Amino acid sequence: MQVRWDGEEVEAEAGQTVAGVLLAKGVRSWRTTRGAGRPRGLFCGIGVCFDCLVRVNGVPDVRACQRLVADGDDIRPQSGAELPS
Amino acid sequence: MSRIESADVVVIGAGIIGAACAEALSAAGLRVLVLDRGAPADATTASGEGNVLLSDKGPGPELDLATASRRRWPDLLATLRDELGDELAQVEWEPKGGLVVATAEEAVGPLADLAYRQRQFGVEAVDLDAAAARELEPHLTDRVLAAAHYPQDAQVHPVLATTALLAAVRARGGEVRGGVEAHGLVFESGGAVCGVRVAEGAVPCAAVVNACGPWAGHFSVAAGAAIEVLPRRGTVLVTGPLPPVVNRKVYAADYVSAVASRDVDLQVSAVVESTATGTVLIGSSRQRVGFDDTLEVEVLRRLAHNAIGLFPVLAGVPVMRAYSGFRPYTPDRLPVIGEDPRVPGLWHATGHEGAGIGLAPATGRLLADLLCGRKPEVDPLPFRVDRPTVIVGPEVER
């Protein structure tokens, strides 16, 4: 299947998480911290730390390590913490 | 593990009350040993929100204790910074103020009345209309009818505060031992306490402080001087990290009656606050279910519903986790602070229900004053052990 990372087309497989797709592509950070804008990506990998948050199809604060990709998903970096609009 | 030698005072319970008592006693020059059957600050202290409130207390002894404690917090933190350095003494202290919000017509009058009575006792309480309330809290619901602003309310990280207090105890030559359960007391022939029984034997001491929180009743029975302290379960929802949403501690005007209720059944009243890390803590619930710490879906649902009622923007945010814990509850709703009249050398410092974090500095100070024979700043009489609803049974079984 095809998904988009920050506007770019990326190959993905059924059963991969968003984190898996990004790491396979060599992307280690997809979020910046609220205060100092430092890079964040995967930390616990098991869905409990809420550090790996990324924007998927316009919705922020999705845990990349938990979310399975679907065909056509639009994955974008997240700045700090975002309120849902 | 090395044997514990001896101490002037053994404090049972390394939560915030035990830590505050140990700090005040060690500041008075006593050698203090703090014991906890679990990890320090891991039980009730880790289960709340870090409330330091005057707003939720009507005129009376608890408000007197809270006022003295609120005054003491900044001085205590300054002492800890001097002694431990800024990093160890960092406790996320936020004198952010509190806002109590009425969204139902029948809550407006009682809220204004409570604020009026509190002002007579020296509490800063400012009546606000809906527009003024929403100026302080832009994300507050537009269903707010009236509010009261309490600039003196504050928030602190309860676990950090407790570990900082315990670090001071150690810096002054005291000891803190987690994973050590106190099984009972040792008495000398005259009946006074002369030690604490632990697995490895007895620790000689001249005084023992029961700071076991919701388990203070159990420990008091093991100590041979039963007091009535019962668990009252609370659950907190934690959102994922968010940009700033709530500037103060904000809670619904029906919180005070939920605290005061004697019902066994579920009492839920919205309490919402942001934290330094961006998460929003959502309380509050009260249930008398013994020591069952199950998370109940109905409780979580009502916590979420009530929080959205105050801050609609929370409706779409992710929930990171929830936790349950127990408040130590006394039937007459006042803490127990003082020497047990039945057992010389046994002291109790417990029963603070949901106010323990805020009340800790004044509790520690009061206990140390009484134990050291100094004139206390706060009148100890309302908190005495010898109250009909607290003291259990006339005889001591040993």
Interface residues (C-beta under 8 A of the other chain):
Chain A: R34 V48 F50 L53 D61 R63 G80 A81 E82 L83 P84
Chain B: G240 P241 L242 P243 V245 G278 V313 G316 V317 P318 M320 R321
